[in-house]
Amino acid sequence: MSAPPANPPRDQFLELPDVERLVNGTEPPFRALFALAYGGGIEVGALLRMIESDITPSKREVHVRGTKTRARDRVARISDWVWPHVQAHLRTLTPGERMFRGMDRWDATSAHRARCVLLELGGYRLHDARRHWAVRMVRTGMPLEMVANQLGHVDAVMVARVCRRFVPNHVERDRWEIAAAALDAEKWGAIGTAAGTAIPTSEPPEITKSSNPLGLDDFESSRGGTRTRDPGIMSAVL
């Protein structure tokens, strides 16, 4: 018997305006947890294991202590809009305290479900929050490998399956090409000419031609008269 065909990948996600409505209207401490989930692509299990010292505000980074695979233990860069919510929550904690002490995944998912129902976003799960960050980054042109690394995937296969359709279109690619060309011009300047020849960086050293490049005083005096003034033939003889 052959296995049934795989279901299509679940690619539900919320756009930023809906995410901000969901997060901003949520009561603490769920507000900070939802902000980190949506703004960093972090799974709820890792968020509940997070401690205060895992946050590095100066770099806007979070040490994510995921355990599903080795790749799940990683450092995630958090979206800028998340930090006001995270900083407000950090002010309520003592050094080394668990970020969401006393909360379990059922509390988090129930609060998220209730908020989605209130905003008429039914059928959207807390685990789907990771896709908001992934889609946002793929749209900007971030390499799929980097997206997979932040999500804690071993490789980019799953990201490609779910997010391939969000890879930048030609207008966005043109924008990045213009930015890359400007960076090239700033870094390297004008390279080459219209004829395709390289522009020399300095004058080539002057080459002085010698009338006797082999350093022989008298070619004609050679016994037998077999030597020649042609250095190419001389090389073959020698």
Contacts in CASP RR format, 6 or more apart in sequence:
PFRMAT RR
TARGET T0000
AUTHOR 0000-0000-0000
METHOD contacts of the structure
MODEL  1
MSAPPANPPRDQFLELPDVERLVNGTEPPFRALFALAYGGGIEVGALLRM
IESDITPSKREVHVRGTKTRARDRVARISDWVWPHVQAHLRTLTPGERMF
RGMDRWDATSAHRARCVLLELGGYRLHDARRHWAVRMVRTGMPLEMVANQ
LGHVDAVMVARVCRRFVPNHVERDRWEIAAAALDAEKWGAIGTAAGTAIP
TSEPPEITKSSNPLGLDDFESSRGGTRTRDPGIMSAVL
9 158 0 8 1.000
9 161 0 8 1.000
9 162 0 8 1.000
10 128 0 8 1.000
10 162 0 8 1.000
11 131 0 8 1.000
11 162 0 8 1.000
11 163 0 8 1.000
11 165 0 8 1.000
12 123 0 8 1.000
12 124 0 8 1.000
12 125 0 8 1.000
12 128 0 8 1.000
12 131 0 8 1.000
13 128 0 8 1.000
13 131 0 8 1.000
13 132 0 8 1.000
13 134 0 8 1.000
13 135 0 8 1.000
14 22 0 8 1.000
14 38 0 8 1.000
14 121 0 8 1.000
14 124 0 8 1.000
14 128 0 8 1.000
14 129 0 8 1.000
14 132 0 8 1.000
15 132 0 8 1.000
16 81 0 8 1.000
16 132 0 8 1.000
16 136 0 8 1.000
18 119 0 8 1.000
18 121 0 8 1.000
19 38 0 8 1.000
19 39 0 8 1.000
19 132 0 8 1.000
20 81 0 8 1.000
21 119 0 8 1.000
22 34 0 8 1.000
22 38 0 8 1.000
22 115 0 8 1.000
22 116 0 8 1.000
22 119 0 8 1.000
22 121 0 8 1.000
23 31 0 8 1.000
23 34 0 8 1.000
23 35 0 8 1.000
23 38 0 8 1.000
23 85 0 8 1.000
24 31 0 8 1.000
25 31 0 8 1.000
25 115 0 8 1.000
26 34 0 8 1.000
26 111 0 8 1.000
26 115 0 8 1.000
28 88 0 8 1.000
28 89 0 8 1.000
28 92 0 8 1.000
29 89 0 8 1.000
29 92 0 8 1.000
29 100 0 8 1.000
29 103 0 8 1.000
30 103 0 8 1.000
30 108 0 8 1.000
30 111 0 8 1.000
30 112 0 8 1.000
31 85 0 8 1.000
31 89 0 8 1.000
32 85 0 8 1.000
32 86 0 8 1.000
32 88 0 8 1.000
32 89 0 8 1.000
32 99 0 8 1.000
32 100 0 8 1.000
33 44 0 8 1.000
33 47 0 8 1.000
33 99 0 8 1.000
33 100 0 8 1.000
33 103 0 8 1.000
33 108 0 8 1.000
34 112 0 8 1.000
34 115 0 8 1.000
34 126 0 8 1.000
34 129 0 8 1.000
35 81 0 8 1.000
35 82 0 8 1.000
35 85 0 8 1.000
35 86 0 8 1.000
36 42 0 8 1.000
36 47 0 8 1.000
36 50 0 8 1.000
36 62 0 8 1.000
36 78 0 8 1.000
36 82 0 8 1.000
36 86 0 8 1.000
37 43 0 8 1.000
37 44 0 8 1.000
37 47 0 8 1.000
37 126 0 8 1.000
37 129 0 8 1.000
37 130 0 8 1.000
38 82 0 8 1.000
38 129 0 8 1.000
38 132 0 8 1.000
38 133 0 8 1.000
39 78 0 8 1.000
39 79 0 8 1.000
39 81 0 8 1.000
39 82 0 8 1.000
39 132 0 8 1.000
39 133 0 8 1.000
40 62 0 8 1.000
40 76 0 8 1.000
40 77 0 8 1.000
40 78 0 8 1.000
40 79 0 8 1.000
40 82 0 8 1.000
40 130 0 8 1.000
40 133 0 8 1.000
40 150 0 8 1.000
41 76 0 8 1.000
41 129 0 8 1.000
41 130 0 8 1.000
41 132 0 8 1.000
41 133 0 8 1.000
41 134 0 8 1.000
41 150 0 8 1.000
41 151 0 8 1.000
42 62 0 8 1.000
42 64 0 8 1.000
42 76 0 8 1.000
42 130 0 8 1.000
43 66 0 8 1.000
43 72 0 8 1.000
43 127 0 8 1.000
43 130 0 8 1.000
44 105 0 8 1.000
44 108 0 8 1.000
44 109 0 8 1.000
44 126 0 8 1.000
44 127 0 8 1.000
45 66 0 8 1.000
45 105 0 8 1.000
46 64 0 8 1.000
46 65 0 8 1.000
46 66 0 8 1.000
46 67 0 8 1.000
46 72 0 8 1.000
47 99 0 8 1.000
47 100 0 8 1.000
47 108 0 8 1.000
48 100 0 8 1.000
48 103 0 8 1.000
48 104 0 8 1.000
48 105 0 8 1.000
48 108 0 8 1.000
49 65 0 8 1.000
49 66 0 8 1.000
49 67 0 8 1.000
49 98 0 8 1.000
50 62 0 8 1.000
50 63 0 8 1.000
50 64 0 8 1.000
50 65 0 8 1.000
50 98 0 8 1.000
50 99 0 8 1.000
50 100 0 8 1.000
51 96 0 8 1.000
51 97 0 8 1.000
51 98 0 8 1.000
51 99 0 8 1.000
52 90 0 8 1.000
52 93 0 8 1.000
52 94 0 8 1.000
52 95 0 8 1.000
52 96 0 8 1.000
52 97 0 8 1.000
52 98 0 8 1.000
52 99 0 8 1.000
53 95 0 8 1.000
53 96 0 8 1.000
54 62 0 8 1.000
54 63 0 8 1.000
54 64 0 8 1.000
54 65 0 8 1.000
54 99 0 8 1.000
55 61 0 8 1.000
55 62 0 8 1.000
55 86 0 8 1.000
55 90 0 8 1.000
55 99 0 8 1.000
56 62 0 8 1.000
56 63 0 8 1.000
57 83 0 8 1.000
57 86 0 8 1.000
57 87 0 8 1.000
57 90 0 8 1.000
59 77 0 8 1.000
60 77 0 8 1.000
60 78 0 8 1.000
60 80 0 8 1.000
60 83 0 8 1.000
61 75 0 8 1.000
61 76 0 8 1.000
61 77 0 8 1.000
61 78 0 8 1.000
62 75 0 8 1.000
62 76 0 8 1.000
62 78 0 8 1.000
63 75 0 8 1.000
64 72 0 8 1.000
64 73 0 8 1.000
64 74 0 8 1.000
64 75 0 8 1.000
64 76 0 8 1.000
64 152 0 8 1.000
65 73 0 8 1.000
66 72 0 8 1.000
66 73 0 8 1.000
66 74 0 8 1.000
66 152 0 8 1.000
67 73 0 8 1.000
69 152 0 8 1.000
69 154 0 8 1.000
71 149 0 8 1.000
71 152 0 8 1.000
71 153 0 8 1.000
71 154 0 8 1.000
72 152 0 8 1.000
74 149 0 8 1.000
74 150 0 8 1.000
74 152 0 8 1.000
76 150 0 8 1.000
77 150 0 8 1.000
78 86 0 8 1.000
79 133 0 8 1.000
79 136 0 8 1.000
89 99 0 8 1.000
93 99 0 8 1.000
100 108 0 8 1.000
108 126 0 8 1.000
109 125 0 8 1.000
109 126 0 8 1.000
112 125 0 8 1.000
112 126 0 8 1.000
112 129 0 8 1.000
113 125 0 8 1.000
113 126 0 8 1.000
116 122 0 8 1.000
116 123 0 8 1.000
116 124 0 8 1.000
130 151 0 8 1.000
131 162 0 8 1.000
131 163 0 8 1.000
133 150 0 8 1.000
133 151 0 8 1.000
134 147 0 8 1.000
134 151 0 8 1.000
134 159 0 8 1.000
134 162 0 8 1.000
134 163 0 8 1.000
135 163 0 8 1.000
135 166 0 8 1.000
137 146 0 8 1.000
137 147 0 8 1.000
137 150 0 8 1.000
138 144 0 8 1.000
138 147 0 8 1.000
138 159 0 8 1.000
138 163 0 8 1.000
138 166 0 8 1.000
138 167 0 8 1.000
139 166 0 8 1.000
139 168 0 8 1.000
139 172 0 8 1.000
140 168 0 8 1.000
140 172 0 8 1.000
141 167 0 8 1.000
141 168 0 8 1.000
141 172 0 8 1.000
141 176 0 8 1.000
144 156 0 8 1.000
144 159 0 8 1.000
144 160 0 8 1.000
144 163 0 8 1.000
145 155 0 8 1.000
145 156 0 8 1.000
147 156 0 8 1.000
147 159 0 8 1.000
147 163 0 8 1.000
148 154 0 8 1.000
148 155 0 8 1.000
148 156 0 8 1.000
148 158 0 8 1.000
148 159 0 8 1.000
151 159 0 8 1.000
153 159 0 8 1.000
168 176 0 8 1.000
190 199 0 8 1.000
191 198 0 8 1.000
191 199 0 8 1.000
192 198 0 8 1.000
192 199 0 8 1.000
193 199 0 8 1.000
213 231 0 8 1.000
214 231 0 8 1.000
214 234 0 8 1.000
216 227 0 8 1.000
219 227 0 8 1.000
219 228 0 8 1.000
219 229 0 8 1.000
226 237 0 8 1.000
227 234 0 8 1.000
227 237 0 8 1.000
228 234 0 8 1.000
END
